[in-house]
Amino acid sequence: MFAVFASPRKLAARVLAALSIFWLAACEPVGVTVPGLSEGPSIDTTRPVPVALLVPRSAEGTTTVARDLENAARLAIADLGDVRIDLRVYDTAGSAANASAVAQQAADEGAGIILGPLFAEAANAAAVQVADDGLNVLSFSNNASIAGGNLFVLGPTFENTANRLAAYAARQGRSSVVIVHPDTVEGQFGRNAIQTAAASSGLSVAGTVPFPFSETGAVEAANRTVSTVRSTGADSVFLTSTSAGALPLLAQLLPERGLDPAQTQYIGLARWDVPPQTLRLPGLQGGWFALPDETTAASFRARYAAAYGGQPHPLAGLAYDGIAAIGALVEQGNRDALTRGALTQSAGFQGTGGAFRLLPDGTNQRALAVATVRDGQVVILDPAPRSFRGAGL
């Protein structure tokens, strides 16, 4: 680990613990999801719609996130007005085997759709188990590699963020980028997402700088990054690291080694405002990163706090979003509200971070703002689109 990160970790322990759970959700080994035998069940919209919520209530270290996911789902139900949801909560205990078993139990007990589980392996197992029951699964994972068939991922993906930032960079006249990433599973996923997004946006990848996840590795990576930028003439560096990883050290070392942020555009795949201390790093001033519509996100946090007496876990909003999507479709009175065709409507839905939609490949697209850092403060450069109609995402 990196000694330079000790203070931010201590000051933001809850946030970083949340990120650890999120990466675990992203990076567990997964199997192959098979397509369901139908597009989804037909429902009676005049009666409460049974929705199964799968959360790791009894798994070690996940009590808080499980509780907050359930709370957020119930808050969303309360916000639906006349739409009636029969929420049935099942404990996965954090394992794929249990997730598979309770998913089948939920199907046998009449669930019309499954919301959750949290971890990628568990989500994959649950979706495989209920595919022949014709049930769709809206998981809380952000691992795009498990998506497809009857399994959707609600978590924000690397691909979505990379696409937003690469397209913005191209519109600002940037043409080539060096990708800097730890040689870990999530680092490799991030690199791949940036490479794909760059190609789609017309940016060239001038080079990649992988490094061992260690302080020594990050120091050596800073030297190689500067050398690569100078030798290739790249005008941008795209960093995948988080504040809990190498980002603080890279943000210090790259300018010290001569990579002036005023000349080379720094871009971040991760949120740079979590924890807030990250915003004070000199090397990130003027850099770009993406984030959801903060006005909408703040409203959700305030309503959650008013209802439950505390701030929600950073992942809790995913459960709210899932219920919001289900409720919006059921409200239309369509018996096919929970089919793939309905879930992937192009208009999308409104969630805790603004507009989002589920894509036919099982991934999702979220409307994101592009922000920069000025004098230690977040400044929005390009607001998150309010909808997907004509949005330049």
N, C-alpha and C positions, 0 to 999 in steps of 0.2 A: 504494500500500500504506500501512499504518498504522504510523507510527514507534512507537507505544505497544506494538505487538506484537513488537518486535524481540527482546526478552529471552525471552519464551515460545517463539518460533520457534527460537532458538538452542539452548535447553535441551531442546526436544522435536522436533528436526529429523526424526527417523525417523518419529515419529507423524504429523507434518504432511505429510511426503512421502506417507505411506500415504493420508491423507485426500485429497490431490491426485489420486492414482490412482483413489480411490473415486469422486470427483466426475466424473473423466473417464469412468469407467465409466457414470456416471449420465446424462451430458449430451451425449454425441455424437448427431449426427443419426441417425435410424433410419428404416427402411422399414416395411412392413406385413407381419407374419407371417401366412402362410396356414395354415389348419388342416391337419393331417396326413390322409392318406387312410385311416388306421386309428387306433385308440386306442393302439396300441403293439404291439410284437412279442410273440409267444409264445416263451417260453424254456424250456430244459431245466434245471431247478433241481438236477439230480443232477450236473451238470458245472459247471466254473467259468463264471461269467457274464461275458461280455466287456463291459467298460465303457471307453469312450473318454474320456480326459481331455485337454481342449484348453486349453493355456496359452501365454502369449506368451514362450517361452523366449529367443528371439533379438531381441526388440524392445528398443530402447534404453530404459534406465531401469526395466525390469520384470524383470530377472534374479532379483532377490531374491524378489519376490512369486510369480513362476512356480515357483521352487524350493520355496518354503514351501507353496504350494498342493499341489504334488506330494507333498511330505513329509507333509502333513496327511492327504492321501488315503490314503497308505500306512499311516500310523498308524491310521486308521479301519479299514482292512482287517485289520490285525493285531488290532484289538479285536473283530472280528466272530466270532471263535471258529471254528465249523465251517463257516460260510458262506464259499464260495470265490469270489473276484472276480479276474478276469483284467484287470488294469489296463493299458491301452495308451495311451501318452502321445504327443500330437501337438503340434507347434509351430505356432501361428497367426502368429507373428512380429508380433502386435499389429494385423494388418490384416484387414478384412472379406473381401477377396478370398482371402487365405490360409486364413482360417477356413472359408470356404465350401468350398474345395478339400479341406482335410484332413477336414472333416466328411463329405464324400462318400467320401473314402478310408476313413474309419472305418466308414461304412455298408457299403461294398463288402467290407470285411474282416471283417464279421460282428458289429459292435458292437450291443449290445442297447439301449444308451442313451448319451447324450453328457452329460458333466459339464464345464461351462465353455461358451463362453470367458469371459474377464474383461470385455472392453469391450462396451458395448451394441450398437454397430454390427456388431461381429464376431459377437455372439450372434445377432442378428437374421438376418444372412446365413447363418450355419450352420443355423439352424432352417428357414429357407426352403428351403435346399438339400436337406435330408434329410426334408422333410415327406412327399414321395411315397414315401419308404422306410419310413414308419410309425415313425420314431424320435422320441422325446421328448428335449428338450434342457433340462437344469437349469443355467442360466447363473449366473455369479457377479455379474451386474449387479444394481443396486438400482433400475433404471429401470422403474417400473410401466407406462410407456407402451408398452414393447415386448412385454409379456406377453400371452399368449393363443395359441390353437391348440396347437401342439406345443412352445411355448416358455414355460418357467417362469423366474422370477427368484428366486434364493436370498438376495440381499442384503437387509438390513433396509430397509424402505421408509419414506418420509415418512408415508404414509397410516397405516401400522401404529402408528408412534410418536404421530402426532397423535390417532388414535382413542383410544389408551390414556390420554393426558394430558387430552384434552377430557372423556372420560367420568369420569375421576377428579375433574376440576375441578367438573363438574356435581354429582357426589355430595357435594362439599364445600361446596355452596351458591353457587358462582360462577355468574354469569348472563350476563356480557357481556365481550367481549375486543377489544382493539386488536391487530392483527397488524403487526409491524414486520419488514421484510425488504429485503435488497439487491435492486436491480432487475437481477438476473442470472437465468439459466435455472434454476439450483438454487433461488434465492430465490423465483422465481415458482412452481416446483413445490411448495415448502414452503408458500407462501401458499395455494395451491389445496387442498393436503391439509388444512390447518388449517380452511379455510372449510367443506369437506365434513364434517370430523369435528365441527366446532361444530354444524352443522345436525343431524347425527345424534344429538348428545348433548343437544340443547335449549339450547345456548348461542347468543347473538346476537353477530354480529360488528359492533361499534360503529364500526369504521373500520379502514382499512389505511394503513400509512405505508411506501411504497416509497422507496428512496433509492439514488443512484449509489454504486457500490462504491468509495468513496474516503473519506479522513478528513474532508474537508469535507462530504461527503454524510452521513456518520454523525453529525456534529455538528448539522447542520441537522435530521436525522431525530429526534434526541433532543428538540429544541425542539418539533417538530411532534407528537411522541408525547405529550409532557406536555400540550400544548394540546388534543389530541384526547381524551385521557382526561378532562380537566377539563370539556370541553364536552359530552361524551356521558355522563359518569357511569360509564364502564366500570370494572369492578372487577379486571380482569386485563390484562396485556400478554403477548403470545405472540411471542417472539423466535426467528427462524429462524437467526440468525448463529452461526457456529462460533468457537472460540477462535483459529483461524487467520484469521478475518475481523474483523467489527466488534464481536463480543461484548464483548471487554474494554473498548473505548471506550464502548459503550452502557451497560455495567454501571457505569461510572464516572460518565457524564454524566447519566443519567436520575435517580439520586438527588440529584445536585448541582443539577439543575434543579427539584427539588421533588417528584419522584415517589417517595414513601416506600415502600420494599418492605414495610414493616409494614402499610401500608394498601392498596396495590395489589399483587396477586399477580403475580410474575414467573414466566413459564413458558418453558422452552427446548425447541425441537425438536431441538437438537443435544446431544451428550454434554457435560456441563459438567466432567467429571472427566478430560478429555483435552485438554491435559496437566494434571497435578495442580495446577500453579500457578494455574489458573483458579479453583479453589475458594477462593482467598484474596481474590477480588474482593469488596469490601463490598456492591456492589449485588446480588450473587447470593445473599447470605445469606437463607435462608428461601424461596428460589425452588424451583421444581419442575422436574425433568427425568426422563427415562426411561432405563433401562439394563437389559441382560440379567441373568440370575441370576449374580451375581459368583462364587458358590461353584463353580458348574459351569464357568464361564469360567476361573477360576484353576486348577481341576483339569486342564483341557485344556492350559493353558500349561505347567504343571509336567510333565505327561507328555510334551509335545512337547520341552521342554528336556532331559529325561532321555534321550530317544531321539536327539535331533539336536544337543545341545550349545549351544543358544541359544534365545532367545525367538522365537515365530512372528510373522510379519507379521500385522498386525491383520485382514487378509482371509483368512488361511489357514484359519480355522475353517469357512469356507463350503464348502471342499472336503471337510473332515471330515463336515460335516452332510449333504452330498450322498451320500457313501458310506454314512453311517449310515442314511439313509432307504432307499437301495437295498438294503442288507444286511438291514434289518428286514423288508422286503417279500419278499425272496428266501427268508429263513429260514422263512417260512410255507409254502414248498413249492408255491406257486401259479404255474402257468405264465403267468398274466396279471399277474405282479408288477410289470412295467414299463409297464403301460398307464396311461392318464390316470385311470381309475377307481380303480386301486390307489394311485397317487401322491397322489391327493387325498382319501384316507381321512380322515374327520373327526377321528379320534383323534390324528393327527399322529405326530410322532417326537420323540426326545430328541437334542439336538445339543449343541454346545459352549457355547451360552448358555442352555440349558434347552429347554423344549418349543417346537416349531414345527410348522407344517403348511403344505402347498401348497394353494392355493385353486383352484377350477375356472376362474377367470379368468386363471390363470397367475401371480398374485402370491402372497405368503405372509403368514402371520400368525405372529408370534413373541410368546411370553409375556414381558412386560417388567415390571420393578419400577418403581415411582414413588419417586423419591428427592428429598431436599432437602439444602441445604447449611447446616450449623451449625458455627460456629467453624472454618471451613475444612475440615470433614470431611463425607463423604457419610453421610447417615442415611437408611435405607430407611423410607419411610412406608407403602408398600403392596407387599408382596413379590410377586415374579413367580409366577403360578400354576404349579403343578407339571404340570398337564395341562389339556386343553381340556374336560374333563367338568365342566360346571357352572361353568366359570371366568367371572368377571365382568370380561372384558377390554374 
